[in-house]
């Protein structure tokens, strides 16, 4: 199943504004270049457009997905249960570590949004960057079973 990278956001500082950009650089084991969150297991957060649309329709009508404060918005992929899988964005890979839980800030956007995003996997996923490289809106996105360490499909031996 193929999806598409719809939007990219970079957060310059914790709690700060989200910059909507057309391209960004992923830094292996760090995150998005210029983003406030670096290192750890939650380097990049990813939101499904379809999940966001379904949740916000039941809460307050259309709300710009930038309000979720994720880094990547993808369409055409179901992220539910993707822990341990690899999300390929263009030529870069992200290892999904788990489900992103919504914070109380979501209710500042729209009353009931935090509760709506608590539905299983509705708030998106968090991931670790495996490959350094540039990503662009419009890139193809796929969800793959994780390869064993050291055995990366497509890598030269």
Rosetta blueprint (number, residue, H / E / L):
1 X L
2 X E
3 X E
4 X E
5 X E
6 X E
7 X E
8 X E
9 X E
10 X E
11 X E
12 X L
13 X L
14 X L
15 X L
16 X L
17 X L
18 X E
19 X E
20 X E
21 X E
22 X L
23 X E
24 X E
25 X E
26 X E
27 X E
28 X L
29 X L
30 X L
31 X E
32 X E
33 X L
34 X L
35 X L
36 X L
37 X L
38 X L
39 X L
40 X L
41 X L
42 X L
43 X L
44 X E
45 X E
46 X E
47 X E
48 X E
49 X H
50 X H
51 X H
52 X H
53 X H
54 X H
55 X H
56 X H
57 X H
58 X L
59 X L
60 X L
61 X L
62 X L
63 X L
64 X L
65 X H
66 X H
67 X H
68 X H
69 X L
70 X L
71 X L
72 X E
73 X E
74 X E
75 X E
76 X L
77 X L
78 X L
79 X L
80 X L
81 X L
82 X L
83 X L
84 X L
85 X E
86 X E
87 X E
88 X E
89 X E
90 X L
91 X L
92 X E
93 X E
94 X E
95 X E
96 X E
97 X E
98 X E
99 X E
100 X L
101 X L
102 X L
103 X L
104 X L
105 X H
106 X H
107 X H
108 X H
109 X H
110 X L
111 X L
112 X L
113 X H
114 X H
115 X H
116 X H
117 X L
118 X L
119 X L
120 X L
121 X L
122 X L
123 X L
124 X L
125 X E
126 X E
127 X E
128 X E
129 X E
130 X L
131 X L
132 X L
133 X E
134 X E
135 X E
136 X E
137 X L
138 X L
139 X L
140 X E
141 X E
142 X E
143 X E
144 X E
145 X E
146 X L
147 X L
148 X L
149 X L
150 X L
151 X L
152 X L
153 X L
154 X L
155 X L
156 X L
157 X L
